Amino acid sequence: MTKPIKYHASSQSSLIAVSWGDPAGVGPEVILKSFPRLPKRLRCKLTVFGSLSYFRGLERRLKTGVDIVDASANIPDKRDVLRVADVVDLKFSQKNFGKIDRLSGKAAMTGVEKAVEAVCDGRFGALVTAPINKEAVNLAGYRIAGHTEFLSEALGGVEVAMMLSSKKLSVVVATTHVAIRDVPGRLSRKKLTGLLKLIHRSLVKFGVKKPRLAVCGLNPHASDGGLFGDEEKTIIAPAIKAVRGAGVDASGPYPADTMFTPRALSGYDVAVAMYHDQGLVPVKALSFSKTVNITLGLPFVRVSVDHGTAFDIAGKRRADATSMIHAIKTCDQILNGKFRV
């Protein structure tokens, strides 16, 4: 996108736009495999933004029995077919699977852009994204670190956060795709205060009445009183105090090595980690393939799978669709006010 897109949907649709991901990866495969395993009520709400010819060719290889139709055709709302918005013109062959390629990166992002436009103009109420390859999309000219950052920029720089959620654990990270050495410099009292308020506000909007937030320390043992850094004292604790005064149920900072035990998990709804792996390692260890990525702060619902393009198995018909199924169902739950953490 060359300029920010405006969200001007007058009412929230129950329909879900799905971006197809990198065609050289497993995104299209998990979309197609997930379709027969979803309730018919939900199947009728989906439209995939990608290449119609690609999906028809993929269906012939996978033999899912899914009827794939052009979304621009006059299709009855309740007809049980996979609607594909044919927004990408891409010549693709089996030999392209598993390869980092500029054209595949461009095709992936075109699917995202067109799906976002459709959500923002009110045709759809929510967005589900299949995985992109960051190297491929950067080769295609997109200077982004991932979907979360791209969506923030596309919506004019709105404040967003990434929440990984499963039935066992939900985690938000204060910093996303940055080098470990840069994490302390990316943290501030103001930013963390804003993040905690954003999490609280988003969860209430999703239907969680009184969300409880547990905040990790940055340093080992939450610094042990300043022995291993002082970010807990100078940044994290003051931010927690500030939001508690504004009505947010936040506590901490807690040592990360004891925050994810079964006993600790029962005491909060969402963990707030200071950096990517501090939060994503425990949630994926507990619930890999059953975790979804939810972007907080957008004017619409966006949910994604918890895995990448998996180039090592792309085109081999081995991809597991479980996370995509959870992503689509979670999206529907949020739209209907039934999401729980």
MARTI-586258 format. One record per residue (C-alpha): residue in one letter; x, y, z. Coordinates in pm, 1 decimal, decimal comma. Example, Ala and Ser with C-alpha at 12.3 -4.5 7.8 and 13.67 -1.06 7.14 Angstrom:
# MARTI-586258
> A|1230,0|-450,0|780,0
> S|1367,0|-106,0|714,0
***
This chain:
# MARTI-586258
> M|0,0|0,0|0,0
> T|140,3|340,2|-97,5
> K|-77,3|534,3|144,2
> P|-274,4|452,5|461,4
> I|-617,6|305,4|407,4
> K|-914,1|442,9|597,3
> Y|-1150,1|218,8|787,8
> H|-1500,8|337,4|711,0
> A|-1723,4|34,2|759,9
> S|-2061,6|159,8|878,7
> S|-2153,0|-168,9|1046,4
> Q|-1970,5|-487,4|1133,8
> S|-2022,6|-771,5|890,4
> S|-2009,6|-1133,0|1008,0
> L|-1815,1|-1234,1|695,5
> I|-1445,1|-1321,9|715,2
> A|-1176,7|-1235,7|459,1
> V|-881,6|-1477,4|444,2
> S|-549,1|-1378,1|286,5
> W|-383,0|-1676,4|122,7
> G|-26,0|-1628,1|248,3
> D|288,5|-1711,4|52,9
> P|196,1|-1947,3|-233,6
> A|535,2|-2117,7|-200,4
> G|449,8|-2213,0|158,0
> V|176,8|-2408,3|335,3
> G|-74,6|-2124,3|373,8
> P|-303,7|-2215,8|82,9
> E|-283,2|-2583,0|177,2
> V|-396,7|-2528,3|537,5
> I|-677,2|-2300,8|417,2
> L|-806,0|-2566,8|179,4
> K|-763,8|-2849,8|430,4
> S|-940,2|-2654,1|703,9
> F|-1250,9|-2582,5|496,5
> P|-1423,4|-2925,7|518,3
> R|-1350,3|-2939,8|893,6
> L|-1535,6|-2616,8|971,2
> P|-1910,4|-2597,5|1043,4
> K|-2113,0|-2522,6|731,2
> R|-2240,9|-2206,0|897,9
> L|-1882,8|-2080,9|914,5
> R|-1774,3|-2207,2|572,0
> C|-2035,6|-1986,9|408,6
> K|-1880,5|-1677,4|568,9
> L|-1533,0|-1718,5|418,6
> T|-1373,4|-1562,1|112,6
> V|-1007,1|-1627,7|33,8
> F|-804,5|-1352,9|-135,0
> G|-549,2|-1511,6|-368,2
> S|-537,3|-1690,7|-702,5
> L|-838,7|-1887,8|-826,5
> S|-633,4|-2101,8|-1067,0
> Y|-382,0|-2181,8|-791,5
> F|-652,6|-2304,8|-554,1
> R|-820,0|-2514,0|-821,9
> G|-486,9|-2675,4|-904,5
> L|-415,4|-2731,9|-535,2
> E|-753,5|-2896,4|-486,8
> R|-681,7|-3138,2|-770,4
> R|-362,1|-3245,1|-593,0
> L|-510,1|-3264,3|-243,0
> K|-845,1|-3413,2|-351,3
> T|-1035,0|-3246,9|-65,6
> G|-1364,0|-3250,5|-253,6
> V|-1405,2|-2876,6|-192,9
> D|-1596,1|-2689,7|-463,4
> I|-1395,1|-2375,2|-545,2
> V|-1571,9|-2084,5|-712,3
> D|-1491,4|-1730,7|-819,9
> A|-1607,9|-1494,2|-544,5
> S|-1715,3|-1237,9|-805,7
> A|-1982,9|-1474,7|-939,4
> N|-2342,3|-1445,6|-822,1
> I|-2329,5|-1709,5|-546,7
> P|-2616,5|-1766,7|-299,7
> D|-2506,6|-1677,8|54,5
> K|-2571,8|-2025,7|191,2
> R|-2410,7|-2223,1|-90,8
> D|-2143,2|-2451,1|56,6
> V|-1845,5|-2355,3|-160,5
> L|-1501,8|-2201,4|-106,7
> R|-1517,0|-1851,9|-248,4
> V|-1185,6|-1723,3|-387,2
> A|-1140,6|-1357,9|-477,6
> D|-909,8|-1383,1|-777,8
> V|-682,2|-1087,3|-699,2
> V|-343,3|-1234,5|-794,3
> D|-213,8|-1320,3|-1140,3
> L|70,0|-1564,6|-1073,9
> K|224,7|-1838,9|-1282,0
> F|315,9|-2106,3|-1028,4
> S|446,9|-2460,8|-1063,6
> Q|545,3|-2740,0|-827,1
> K|912,9|-2644,3|-850,3
> N|834,5|-2308,4|-684,2
> F|730,8|-2466,6|-354,3
> G|965,9|-2404,7|-63,2
> K|1159,5|-2125,7|-231,9
> I|1205,3|-1767,4|-117,0
> D|1098,6|-1565,5|-417,0
> R|1016,7|-1199,4|-488,4
> L|710,9|-1284,5|-698,4
> S|568,7|-1510,0|-428,7
> G|630,4|-1237,5|-172,4
> K|446,0|-986,8|-388,9
> A|159,1|-1230,9|-444,1
> A|128,9|-1288,1|-68,7
> M|114,3|-916,9|8,4
> T|-132,4|-846,8|-271,8
> G|-364,8|-1095,4|-105,0
> V|-320,9|-917,0|228,8
> E|-372,9|-570,5|80,1
> K|-688,0|-664,9|-109,2
> A|-832,6|-842,5|194,6
> V|-761,8|-541,1|419,0
> E|-929,3|-309,2|168,6
> A|-1235,9|-534,0|163,1
> V|-1257,6|-531,4|543,1
> C|-1205,7|-157,2|567,3
> D|-1484,3|-78,7|321,0
> G|-1728,1|-294,3|516,6
> R|-1766,2|-596,4|289,8
> F|-1613,0|-816,8|562,0
> G|-1603,7|-790,7|938,6
> A|-1272,6|-957,0|1008,0
> L|-943,8|-1077,8|862,6
> V|-766,8|-1412,8|894,3
> T|-413,1|-1427,7|756,1
> A|-212,8|-1725,2|637,1
> P|166,1|-1700,8|686,8
> I|394,6|-1486,0|477,1
> N|772,1|-1515,5|442,8
> K|936,9|-1196,4|567,2
> E|1241,6|-1233,2|344,4
> A|1026,2|-1283,7|34,8
> V|802,4|-983,9|101,7
> N|1105,2|-763,1|166,2
> L|1252,2|-879,7|-164,6
> A|924,6|-765,7|-317,7
> G|982,6|-415,3|-182,3
> Y|782,6|-424,2|141,7
> R|997,7|-298,7|429,3
> I|808,4|-470,3|708,2
> A|885,1|-704,7|995,2
> G|556,5|-893,0|972,5
> H|177,8|-873,4|945,1
> T|134,8|-686,5|1274,0
> E|365,1|-402,2|1175,9
> F|225,8|-389,1|822,2
> L|-133,5|-360,8|943,1
> S|-42,6|-81,9|1184,7
> E|122,1|113,7|904,3
> A|-160,3|41,2|659,5
> L|-412,6|186,2|904,7
> G|-214,2|507,1|950,5
> G|15,4|404,4|1235,2
> V|-244,9|286,4|1486,4
> E|-109,8|144,9|1811,9
> V|-124,7|-234,2|1795,9
> A|-12,4|-533,9|1996,3
> M|37,3|-902,3|1919,6
> M|-144,4|-1152,9|2140,9
> L|-80,1|-1526,3|2109,0
> S|-376,9|-1708,9|2255,6
> S|-474,6|-2066,9|2331,4
> K|-701,5|-2237,6|2581,5
> K|-402,5|-2281,9|2814,1
> L|-231,0|-1944,1|2789,0
> S|-260,5|-1599,9|2628,7
> V|46,0|-1377,4|2592,9
> V|106,8|-1023,9|2466,9
> V|461,4|-910,7|2392,0
> A|579,8|-555,7|2461,6
> T|832,9|-573,7|2179,2
> T|786,2|-789,9|1871,4
> H|1036,5|-852,8|1593,6
> V|1348,0|-681,7|1727,7
> A|1696,4|-803,8|1821,8
> I|1744,0|-901,8|2186,5
> R|2013,0|-636,3|2228,6
> D|1760,4|-369,1|2126,9
> V|1482,8|-472,1|2367,2
> P|1577,3|-255,3|2670,1
> G|1594,9|53,8|2450,8
> R|1248,5|-17,4|2309,2
> L|1088,6|-24,4|2654,1
> S|962,9|288,0|2828,4
> R|718,5|366,9|3105,0
> K|494,7|553,2|2860,1
> K|491,0|273,0|2601,0
> L|424,6|0,7|2855,8
> T|147,0|203,3|3019,0
> G|-15,6|246,8|2679,6
> L|21,7|-122,7|2600,2
> L|-142,3|-237,5|2924,6
> K|-435,2|-2,2|2865,8
> L|-464,8|-125,7|2506,5
> I|-476,6|-490,4|2617,3
> H|-741,8|-414,3|2877,6
> R|-949,8|-209,6|2634,1
> S|-928,1|-472,8|2358,7
> L|-1024,2|-763,9|2581,6
> V|-1323,1|-576,0|2720,2
> K|-1426,9|-504,2|2360,2
> F|-1395,7|-877,7|2287,0
> G|-1632,4|-955,8|2573,7
> V|-1388,8|-1028,8|2859,7
> K|-1542,9|-826,3|3142,7
> K|-1257,9|-799,3|3393,8
> P|-929,7|-911,4|3235,2
> R|-640,9|-984,4|3471,9
> L|-295,8|-899,3|3339,2
> A|27,7|-1044,8|3480,8
> V|342,5|-859,5|3374,9
> C|682,8|-1025,9|3332,2
> G|1005,2|-868,7|3440,6
> L|1275,2|-816,2|3181,0
> N|1574,8|-946,4|3373,1
> P|1642,6|-1281,3|3543,9
> H|1434,5|-1311,4|3862,8
> A|1279,2|-972,4|3777,3
> S|1623,2|-824,5|3862,2
> D|1629,9|-948,3|4225,3
> G|1593,5|-598,9|4362,4
> G|1827,8|-439,4|4113,1
> L|2108,8|-695,6|4109,2
> F|2055,7|-771,8|3739,1
> G|1936,0|-446,4|3584,0
> D|1686,6|-185,1|3692,6
> E|1414,3|-185,7|3424,2
> E|1170,9|-345,3|3668,4
> K|1211,7|-51,6|3908,9
> T|1236,5|231,4|3657,5
> I|993,7|120,3|3385,2
> I|777,7|-184,7|3454,4
> A|661,6|-130,1|3814,4
> P|573,2|238,8|3756,4
> A|372,7|146,7|3445,9
> I|177,1|-116,1|3640,8
> K|106,5|135,7|3917,6
> A|-13,1|393,4|3665,6
> V|-264,1|162,6|3494,2
> R|-395,3|23,9|3820,1
> G|-489,3|378,8|3907,6
> A|-685,3|389,2|3580,9
> G|-883,0|74,7|3663,3
> V|-670,8|-189,1|3488,4
> D|-618,1|-511,9|3684,8
> A|-242,9|-552,2|3628,0
> S|15,5|-702,6|3861,5
> G|388,9|-773,6|3865,7
> P|659,4|-755,9|3757,8
> Y|704,1|-1130,7|3804,0
> P|1005,8|-1350,4|3727,6
> A|940,5|-1507,5|3387,5
> D|1078,1|-1846,2|3496,3
> T|788,1|-1899,8|3740,9
> M|506,9|-1714,4|3561,8
> F|403,9|-2005,7|3343,4
> T|368,1|-2284,8|3599,5
> P|21,2|-2444,2|3630,7
> R|-37,8|-2270,7|3963,2
> A|67,4|-1930,7|3830,8
> L|-145,7|-1965,0|3516,9
> S|-462,2|-1988,2|3724,6
> G|-406,7|-1640,1|3864,2
> Y|-433,6|-1431,7|3546,9
> D|-592,7|-1414,4|3203,2
> V|-311,4|-1267,1|2993,8
> A|65,2|-1262,3|3047,0
> V|253,4|-955,5|2925,2
> A|608,1|-1046,0|2820,4
> M|883,2|-795,6|2753,1
> Y|1017,5|-956,3|2436,5
> H|923,2|-1203,6|2164,6
> D|1069,3|-1533,9|2285,5
> Q|993,6|-1466,4|2652,2
> G|625,1|-1492,5|2567,1
> L|607,7|-1709,6|2257,1
> V|822,1|-1996,6|2384,7
> P|584,2|-2091,4|2670,4
> V|262,0|-2048,1|2472,8
> K|389,7|-2257,3|2181,8
> A|537,2|-2518,3|2416,2
> L|198,7|-2554,8|2584,6
> S|-26,1|-2530,0|2279,6
> F|157,9|-2550,4|1949,1
> S|-84,0|-2577,5|1653,7
> K|-369,3|-2478,8|1884,9
> T|-249,9|-2121,9|1932,9
> V|-364,3|-1821,6|1730,3
> N|-219,6|-1474,9|1680,3
> I|-465,1|-1189,5|1747,7
> T|-377,3|-829,1|1664,2
> L|-504,8|-590,2|1931,0
> G|-572,6|-224,2|1854,5
> L|-703,2|-247,8|1497,6
> P|-1052,4|-117,5|1415,2
> F|-1137,6|-469,2|1297,4
> V|-1064,2|-825,3|1410,0
> R|-748,0|-989,4|1274,9
> V|-644,5|-1344,1|1363,1
> S|-363,4|-1557,9|1223,9
> V|-210,4|-1901,6|1260,1
> D|76,2|-1956,8|1503,6
> H|320,0|-2099,7|1246,6
> G|519,3|-1983,0|948,7
> T|534,6|-2078,6|582,9
> A|699,9|-2416,1|659,6
> F|892,9|-2424,0|332,3
> D|1045,7|-2759,6|427,6
> I|710,7|-2936,1|382,9
> A|544,6|-2702,4|131,8
> G|395,0|-2887,4|-164,6
> K|429,8|-3224,8|8,4
> R|68,3|-3244,0|132,4
> R|185,6|-3281,1|493,2
> A|74,1|-2947,5|641,2
> D|-144,6|-2957,9|954,9
> A|-451,6|-2732,6|930,3
> T|-529,8|-2732,1|1303,9
> S|-403,5|-2378,2|1371,5
> M|-594,2|-2237,0|1072,1
> I|-912,5|-2401,1|1198,3
> H|-856,9|-2242,8|1539,6
> A|-782,0|-1905,2|1378,0
> I|-1107,0|-1901,4|1180,2
> K|-1314,3|-2023,6|1475,8
> T|-1152,2|-1768,4|1708,7
> C|-1225,8|-1491,4|1460,1
> D|-1589,7|-1595,8|1453,5
> Q|-1603,7|-1610,9|1834,5
> I|-1472,2|-1255,2|1864,5
> L|-1720,3|-1128,0|1606,4
> N|-2001,0|-1288,1|1808,0
> G|-1879,4|-1174,4|2151,0
> K|-1796,9|-1529,5|2262,1
> F|-1417,8|-1505,8|2291,7
> R|-1265,4|-1612,6|2622,2
> V|-906,6|-1610,4|2752,3
***
